[in-house]
Amino acid sequence: MAFEYIEITDPLFVQNLGKCEEDDYLMVRAKQYSHVPIKIPNWVPQAHCFSVDFKNHEKDLLEAEVYPDDVWVISYPKSGTTWVQEMVWCICNDLNFEAARANSLQSRFPFLEASSFAPVSFNTYEYARNTPRPRFIKTHLPVSMLPKRYWEVKPKTIHIRRNPKSVAVSYFFHSERFFYKCSMDTFLRSFVREHQFFSPYHAHVIEYHELQGCDNILHLTYEEMKRYLPAVVRKVCEFFGKSYSKPELELLYQHLSFKSIRDNPTLNREKPNDPIKTTPFIRKGETDGWKHELTPEQIHMLDEWTKERVPNPEHRKLFE
Ligand code: PPS
């Protein structure tokens, strides 16, 4: 077996079993990782949180095909993935906004491993496999779990990261919208114990930044996209060898604005007759909303968590 499966025995997790709808969670550790070009001495990957569904898709993941003309967007959840996917898709597709608006992002930009943790009605690996080339692939996988072919092919990839406190808040509302039944406080306590899908968060971010010989990866932050989108668009256009006129770029900035993404049904996963009227998928889009949404105690807990998990001051800068 290529993966080790570890039952979660943490008392908080056990105590909330059956209450929060986390019953099928388990930790998964990659056992074959010597092919990952990482600079961290004596690196051993940590276990990451998935659901029992992961076991059904081991082979799908290990044998996933990767092509040189693929474009990958990689992130820890809630880091601005959708925003980057839409930017990348438009830039790589001659700013074809009409096609972008006509087809859901999921169909244009398949989420490779969704079947490994969520009850999706189809096999997402198969869907990605059958997507016509050039393919656009979204993944939240950590470096240790990317398909082996990724490292042989090294397709063009954008990695996006976001401030941990913004991620934490966004992740709670996301989980609550789809299935989670407990409070923000319970969620945060489980988040800092790394018991939410794809956690641990810090290890995900650090490992992508410690890769060597990976010029195929362009690193972006949610915060820089919020600060001045045109500079990020310029970088991404250069990365993909694309060039657009000023008026064309103006249309792209408009298309990528928070309001436009929120009101775009191909991006904001709202269903017209959705009986569960909870927080929308594209929610607030802020960099410091957490200042109002978290209590001082919760902010302290998240800051202490980062201090503890990230002792290296160079790495700490990734989380400021
Ligand atoms: S997911 O489910 O992991 O794919 O979610 P992800 O797309 O990574 O993150 C969703 C958050 O990104 C925000 N978002 C934006 N912010 C600013 N401007 C634009 N245009 C934009 N588009 C998406 C989205 O609102 C989620 O953040 P929160 O804080 O929850 O609002």
Boltz pocket constraint, residues with backbone or C-beta under 6 A from the ligand:
constraints:
  - pocket:
      binder: B
      contacts: [[A, 75], [A, 76], [A, 77], [A, 78], [A, 79], [A, 80], [A, 81], [A, 82], [A, 83], [A, 166], [A, 169], [A, 170], [A, 171], [A, 173], [A, 174], [A, 256], [A, 257], [A, 258], [A, 259], [A, 261], [A, 281], [A, 282], [A, 283], [A, 284], [A, 285], [A, 286], [A, 289]]
      max_distance: 6.0
